[in-house]
C-alpha cells in the first residue's frame, strides 16, 4: 500500500507472516525501493533495463556467487 504524506511516499507491505520471514520481506522491500528510485531518476529508461539490486549487491551476485571451482580435468570441460 502506497500513501502520500507531506510530499513523500510511504509504503506498507502486508504479507502472510507464516509464509515469509521478516528478513525476506525486508530484502524484498529494499529491492522494490531501489527499483522505484532507479525508475524515477531515469524516467526514459525501459523497465527491463532497471536493476532490482543496488550496485554493491549486484557485484556480489555476479562476481562472488558466480565463481565456480572444479577439480575436473581441463580437457573434459
C-alpha positions in Angstrom: 0.0 0.0 0.0 1.4 3.4 -1.0 0.4 6.6 0.7 1.4 10.2 0.2 2.5 12.1 3.3 3.9 15.6 3.3 5.4 15.3 -0.2 6.8 11.8 0.5 5.5 8.4 -0.5 5.1 5.8 2.3 5.0 2.1 1.6 3.4 -0.5 3.8 3.6 -4.2 2.9 1.0 -6.7 4.1 2.0 -10.3 3.8 1.3 -13.7 5.4 3.9 -13.8 8.2 3.7 -17.6 8.4 4.9 -17.9 4.9 7.6 -15.3 4.7 10.2 -14.3 7.2 10.6 -10.7 8.2 14.1 -10.7 6.8 12.8 -11.9 3.4 10.2 -9.1 3.3 12.8 -6.5 4.3 15.1 -7.7 1.4 12.1 -7.5 -1.0 11.2 -4.0 0.3 14.8 -2.9 -0.1 14.9 -4.2 -3.7 11.5 -2.6 -4.5 12.6 0.7 -3.1 15.8 0.6 -5.2 14.0 -0.2 -8.5 11.4 2.5 -7.8 14.1 5.1 -7.1 16.0 4.0 -10.2 12.9 4.4 -12.4 12.2 7.9 -11.0 15.8 9.0 -11.5 15.9 7.9 -15.2 12.3 8.0 -16.5 13.3 7.4 -20.1 15.0 4.0 -19.2 12.9 1.0 -20.2 11.7 -1.1 -17.2 13.5 -4.2 -18.4 16.8 -2.3 -18.0 16.2 -1.3 -14.4 18.2 -3.2 -11.9 16.5 -4.6 -8.8 19.8 -4.7 -6.9 21.9 -1.9 -5.7 25.4 -1.9 -7.4 27.2 -3.4 -4.4 24.8 -6.3 -4.2 24.8 -6.8 -7.9 28.6 -7.1 -7.8 28.5 -9.8 -5.1 25.9 -11.8 -7.1 27.7 -11.5 -10.4 31.3 -12.0 -9.2 31.2 -13.9 -5.9 28.3 -16.3 -6.3 29.1 -16.9 -10.0 32.6 -18.3 -9.4 32.8 -22.0 -9.9 35.6 -24.1 -8.6 36.0 -27.5 -10.1 38.6 -30.3 -9.9 37.6 -31.7 -13.3 40.4 -32.0 -15.8 40.6 -29.2 -18.3 40.3 -31.5 -21.4 36.9 -32.8 -20.1 35.3 -29.4 -19.9 
